[in-house]
Amino acid sequence: MMFDQIPTLDLAHFTQGTAAQQAQFVADLGRAYTTIGFVAVKNHGLSDDLTRRLYDTAQQVFALPQEVKLKYEIPGLGGQRGYTGKGKEHAKGRTVGDLKEFWQVGQELPQGHVLRQDYPENVWPGEVPDFGPAAKETYRTLETTGRHMLRAIALFLELPEDFFETHVVHGNSILRAIHYFPITDPDSLESDAVRAAAHEDINLITLLMGASAEGLEVLRMDGQWIPVTAIPECLVVNVGDMLQRLTNNRLKSTTHRVVNPPREKMGTSRYSIPFFLHPQAHMSLACLESCVSAQNPKAYGDISARDYLMERLREIGLIK
């Protein structure tokens, strides 16, 4: 299936619709995820006001002096909490760092919770006190939206609707605020340096609220790059490598990138805030038996979500 834009679905048809609407949502989602790997979703539960608050406060964080931001870069965490500086991350198979800096927010659990020891403490910038509340509210909202999406995915795969629930409740999900900083001296860049080189996401699914500028592109099956612009009132939700692996390539983790702007716009920033929905560390990513056949033999060895994440973080330069 070729496409010039990703399809738009209404999540309310699944969460609040009739049986026929729910079945159609599942079928449409499955069709998109077995061919394109991306959909736009409306009625997702994230308000415009919360989105604005998060973007506004994230911009304030990245506007802090570099020496201040570096106070929040925590050695040994592989960028999983707090600030990660410019050029630290690169796409798998590359050595040239992406032209970005980012701040990651993870799962927060109450004192005494059995999984609390699995997650580092979040790091909050004292200079922008409103960032933490906005990030935490967004995290919880998108976590809920992602669980709805996974229920629909489970039904498409003919699994119990709650198949993913025990794995993703209190999962290792990440909210990442990204600043693609201005390119003030383009002639000094390495020849293939870009804002985000071609890559696939590591996690189960990614939920992306509208970025502040164009630049996101998706690789179509015929090798053509298709731009994905912000779709009003929608989240863009795509399949990640963990889900592709679990389904033995039935669901597609599509390659995407963020290209550099035209030369006349290189002096401007771009901001983006994806939510990477991860399972708990112990979840097995062994290919589902229902997705393995003589025509589609098992493509991957068995591995846990924790081990796969560590492998990928090493590949992209965040863990040495």
Buried (B, 14 or more C-beta within 10 A) or exposed (E): EEBEBBBBBBBBBBBEBEEEBBBBBBEBBBBBBBBBBBBBBBBBBBEEEBBEBBBBBBBBBBEBEEEBBEBBBBEEBBBBBBBBBBBBBBBBEBEBBBBBBBBBBBBBBEEEEEBBEBBBEBBBBEBBEEBBEBBBBBBEBBBEBBBBBBBBBBBBBEBEEEBBEEBBEBBBBBBBBBBBBBBEEEEEBEEEBBBBBBBBBBBBBBBBBBBBBBBBBBBBEEEEBBEBEBBEBBBBBBBBBBBBBBBBBBBBBBBBBBBBBEEEBBEEBBBBBBBBBBBBBEBEBBBBEEBBEEEEEBEBEEBBBBEBBBEBBEBBBBBE
